Amino acid sequence: MLTTTPSPAQAFDETDGEIFTALKNARRRYVLDV
């Protein structure tokens, strides 16, 4: 993440990060509900 130039790999990493965050939040919500 040191490079400032947008690249397909960086865009994929950002999208993967968002998906991971969503999954982590969903898992936390599931654990709290149960």
MOPAC internal coordinates of N, CA, C and O (Angstrom, degrees):
PM7 1SCF
backbone

  N    0.0000 0     0.00 0     0.00 0    0    0    0
  C    1.4618 1     0.00 0     0.00 0    1    0    0
  C    1.5303 1   110.34 1     0.00 0    2    1    0
  O    1.2310 1   120.58 1  -164.80 1    3    2    1
  N    1.3193 1   116.49 1    15.20 1    3    2    1
  C    1.4596 1   119.54 1   178.90 1    5    3    2
  C    1.5215 1   110.90 1   -82.23 1    6    5    3
  O    1.2310 1   120.31 1   154.80 1    7    6    5
  N    1.3096 1   117.02 1   -25.20 1    7    6    5
  C    1.4639 1   120.22 1  -179.39 1    9    7    6
  C    1.5256 1   110.12 1   -80.62 1   10    9    7
  O    1.2310 1   120.75 1   -37.78 1   11   10    9
  N    1.3184 1   116.18 1   142.22 1   11   10    9
  C    1.4660 1   120.40 1  -178.62 1   13   11   10
  C    1.5173 1   110.73 1   -99.77 1   14   13   11
  O    1.2310 1   120.26 1   170.57 1   15   14   13
  N    1.3337 1   117.10 1    -9.43 1   15   14   13
  C    1.4595 1   120.13 1  -179.56 1   17   15   14
  C    1.5208 1   109.68 1   -80.00 1   18   17   15
  O    1.2310 1   119.84 1   -53.76 1   19   18   17
  N    1.3285 1   117.91 1   126.24 1   19   18   17
  C    1.4668 1   121.22 1   179.95 1   21   19   18
  C    1.5220 1   111.02 1   -68.50 1   22   21   19
  O    1.2310 1   120.67 1   -47.40 1   23   22   21
  N    1.2999 1   116.33 1   132.60 1   23   22   21
  C    1.4615 1   121.16 1   178.89 1   25   23   22
  C    1.5295 1   108.71 1  -136.05 1   26   25   23
  O    1.2310 1   120.10 1   -22.71 1   27   26   25
  N    1.3272 1   117.41 1   157.29 1   27   26   25
  C    1.4776 1   120.23 1   179.17 1   29   27   26
  C    1.5266 1   111.70 1   -53.80 1   30   29   27
  O    1.2310 1   120.55 1   141.21 1   31   30   29
  N    1.3223 1   116.56 1   -38.79 1   31   30   29
  C    1.4625 1   119.55 1  -179.52 1   33   31   30
  C    1.5214 1   110.15 1   -65.81 1   34   33   31
  O    1.2310 1   120.65 1   138.48 1   35   34   33
  N    1.3351 1   116.36 1   -41.52 1   35   34   33
  C    1.4680 1   119.64 1  -179.76 1   37   35   34
  C    1.5227 1   109.96 1   -66.25 1   38   37   35
  O    1.2310 1   120.41 1   138.15 1   39   38   37
  N    1.3300 1   116.82 1   -41.85 1   39   38   37
  C    1.4630 1   120.66 1   179.33 1   41   39   38
  C    1.5285 1   109.20 1   -62.26 1   42   41   39
  O    1.2310 1   120.44 1   140.18 1   43   42   41
  N    1.3335 1   116.76 1   -39.82 1   43   42   41
  C    1.4590 1   120.47 1   179.05 1   45   43   42
  C    1.5207 1   110.23 1   -65.23 1   46   45   43
  O    1.2310 1   120.54 1   139.51 1   47   46   45
  N    1.3284 1   116.58 1   -40.49 1   47   46   45
  C    1.4641 1   120.27 1   179.60 1   49   47   46
  C    1.5198 1   110.53 1   -63.20 1   50   49   47
  O    1.2310 1   120.44 1   138.55 1   51   50   49
  N    1.3313 1   116.77 1   -41.45 1   51   50   49
  C    1.4595 1   119.77 1  -179.49 1   53   51   50
  C    1.5256 1   110.27 1   -65.75 1   54   53   51
  O    1.2310 1   120.62 1   137.75 1   55   54   53
  N    1.3453 1   116.42 1   -42.25 1   55   54   53
  C    1.4609 1   119.82 1   179.19 1   57   55   54
  C    1.5247 1   110.04 1   -65.33 1   58   57   55
  O    1.2310 1   120.53 1   137.50 1   59   58   57
  N    1.3256 1   116.60 1   -42.50 1   59   58   57
  C    1.4581 1   120.67 1   179.40 1   61   59   58
  C    1.5253 1   109.93 1   -63.25 1   62   61   59
  O    1.2310 1   120.73 1   143.86 1   63   62   61
  N    1.3211 1   116.21 1   -36.14 1   63   62   61
  C    1.4603 1   120.01 1   178.45 1   65   63   62
  C    1.5153 1   111.00 1   -65.25 1   66   65   63
  O    1.2310 1   120.85 1   139.29 1   67   66   65
  N    1.3388 1   115.97 1   -40.71 1   67   66   65
  C    1.4658 1   119.39 1   179.28 1   69   67   66
  C    1.5250 1   110.47 1   -65.32 1   70   69   67
  O    1.2310 1   120.59 1   138.88 1   71   70   69
  N    1.3299 1   116.49 1   -41.12 1   71   70   69
  C    1.4638 1   120.30 1   179.34 1   73   71   70
  C    1.5285 1   109.61 1   -64.82 1   74   73   71
  O    1.2310 1   120.49 1   138.13 1   75   74   73
  N    1.3303 1   116.68 1   -41.87 1   75   74   73
  C    1.4618 1   120.71 1   179.91 1   77   75   74
  C    1.5221 1   110.29 1   -62.82 1   78   77   75
  O    1.2310 1   120.77 1   138.75 1   79   78   77
  N    1.3271 1   116.13 1   -41.25 1   79   78   77
  C    1.4644 1   120.09 1   179.24 1   81   79   78
  C    1.5219 1   110.28 1   -64.29 1   82   81   79
  O    1.2310 1   120.43 1   138.58 1   83   82   81
  N    1.3314 1   116.77 1   -41.42 1   83   82   81
  C    1.4599 1   120.42 1  -179.86 1   85   83   82
  C    1.5293 1   109.99 1   -64.26 1   86   85   83
  O    1.2310 1   120.60 1   137.39 1   87   86   85
  N    1.3262 1   116.45 1   -42.61 1   87   86   85
  C    1.4638 1   119.92 1   179.24 1   89   87   86
  C    1.5238 1   110.44 1   -64.73 1   90   89   87
  O    1.2310 1   120.58 1   138.96 1   91   90   89
  N    1.3351 1   116.49 1   -41.04 1   91   90   89
  C    1.4636 1   120.11 1  -179.50 1   93   91   90
  C    1.5255 1   110.32 1   -64.69 1   94   93   91
  O    1.2310 1   120.61 1   138.87 1   95   94   93
  N    1.3360 1   116.43 1   -41.13 1   95   94   93
  C    1.4644 1   119.89 1   178.81 1   97   95   94
  C    1.5217 1   110.38 1   -65.96 1   98   97   95
  O    1.2310 1   120.30 1   139.11 1   99   98   97
  N    1.3343 1   117.02 1   -40.89 1   99   98   97
  C    1.4620 1   120.79 1   179.87 1  101   99   98
  C    1.5299 1   109.53 1   -64.93 1  102  101   99
  O    1.2310 1   120.51 1   140.10 1  103  102  101
  N    1.3211 1   116.64 1   -39.90 1  103  102  101
  C    1.4637 1   120.19 1   179.72 1  105  103  102
  C    1.5249 1   109.97 1   -65.57 1  106  105  103
  O    1.2310 1   120.56 1   137.98 1  107  106  105
  N    1.3251 1   116.53 1   -42.02 1  107  106  105
  C    1.4621 1   119.72 1   179.97 1  109  107  106
  C    1.5284 1   110.09 1   -63.83 1  110  109  107
  O    1.2310 1   120.70 1   139.03 1  111  110  109
  N    1.3358 1   116.27 1   -40.97 1  111  110  109
  C    1.4592 1   120.70 1   179.89 1  113  111  110
  C    1.5303 1   109.49 1   -64.80 1  114  113  111
  O    1.2310 1   120.46 1   139.78 1  115  114  113
  N    1.3364 1   116.73 1   -40.22 1  115  114  113
  C    1.4602 1   120.83 1   179.18 1  117  115  114
  C    1.5271 1   110.52 1   -64.16 1  118  117  115
  O    1.2310 1   120.77 1   137.48 1  119  118  117
  N    1.3222 1   116.13 1   -42.52 1  119  118  117
  C    1.4656 1   120.06 1  -179.76 1  121  119  118
  C    1.5261 1   110.06 1   -65.13 1  122  121  119
  O    1.2310 1   120.29 1   140.49 1  123  122  121
  N    1.3303 1   117.04 1   -39.51 1  123  122  121
  C    1.4630 1   119.97 1  -179.94 1  125  123  122
  C    1.5289 1   110.47 1   -67.46 1  126  125  123
  O    1.2310 1   120.56 1   142.42 1  127  126  125
  N    1.3349 1   116.54 1   -37.58 1  127  126  125
  C    1.4631 1   119.65 1  -179.79 1  129  127  126
  C    1.5223 1   110.52 1   -67.75 1  130  129  127
  O    1.2310 1   120.28 1   141.84 1  131  130  129
  N    1.3111 1   117.06 1   -38.16 1  131  130  129
  C    1.4608 1   121.06 1  -178.73 1  133  131  130
  C    1.5264 1   108.95 1   -86.97 1  134  133  131
  O    1.2310 1   120.10 1   180.00 1  135  134  133

